[in-house]
Amino acid sequence: MMYGWLWRHLPGPVPVRVLLAAVLVAAVLAACFLWVYPAIAPFMPFNETTVGEG
């Protein structure tokens, strides 16, 4: 449902829509890796790993 809404609201013919959709996906991924993931990383439990000495 969301993808249909997004596709209908992108301007231009199909090749332009595909290019715009790819740019939007890249922008969302970049935002996640640059701001979202670093902001929540300190709160994730897998940062506290220990290796047993033995």
C-alpha positions as CSV (number, residue, x, y, z in Angstrom):
1,M,0.0,0.0,0.0
2,M,2.8,2.5,0.9
3,Y,4.8,1.6,-2.2
4,G,1.8,2.2,-4.4
5,W,1.2,5.6,-2.8
6,L,4.9,6.5,-3.3
7,W,4.9,5.3,-6.9
8,R,1.8,7.3,-7.8
9,H,3.3,10.4,-6.3
10,L,6.6,10.3,-8.0
11,P,6.7,12.6,-11.1
12,G,7.7,11.7,-14.6
13,P,7.7,8.6,-16.8
14,V,8.7,5.1,-15.5
15,P,12.5,5.5,-16.0
16,V,12.5,8.8,-14.1
17,R,10.3,7.2,-11.3
18,V,12.7,4.3,-11.1
19,L,15.7,6.7,-10.7
20,L,13.9,8.8,-8.1
21,A,12.9,5.7,-6.2
22,A,16.5,4.5,-6.2
23,V,17.7,7.9,-5.0
24,L,15.1,7.8,-2.2
25,V,16.2,4.4,-1.1
26,A,19.9,5.5,-1.1
27,A,19.0,8.6,1.0
28,V,17.1,6.5,3.6
29,L,19.9,4.0,3.9
30,A,22.5,6.8,4.2
31,A,20.5,8.5,6.9
32,C,20.2,5.2,8.8
33,F,23.9,4.5,8.6
34,L,25.0,8.1,9.3
35,W,22.6,9.1,12.1
36,V,20.1,6.5,13.2
37,Y,22.3,3.5,13.8
38,P,25.1,5.5,15.6
39,A,22.5,7.1,17.8
40,I,21.0,3.8,19.0
41,A,24.2,1.8,19.1
42,P,25.1,2.6,22.8
43,F,21.7,1.2,23.8
44,M,22.1,-2.2,22.1
45,P,22.9,-5.2,24.3
46,F,25.3,-6.8,21.8
47,N,27.9,-4.1,22.5
48,E,28.6,-5.8,25.8
49,T,30.3,-9.0,24.8
50,T,32.7,-10.9,26.9
51,V,35.0,-13.8,26.0
52,G,35.8,-16.2,28.7
53,E,39.4,-16.6,29.7
54,G,40.6,-20.0,29.8
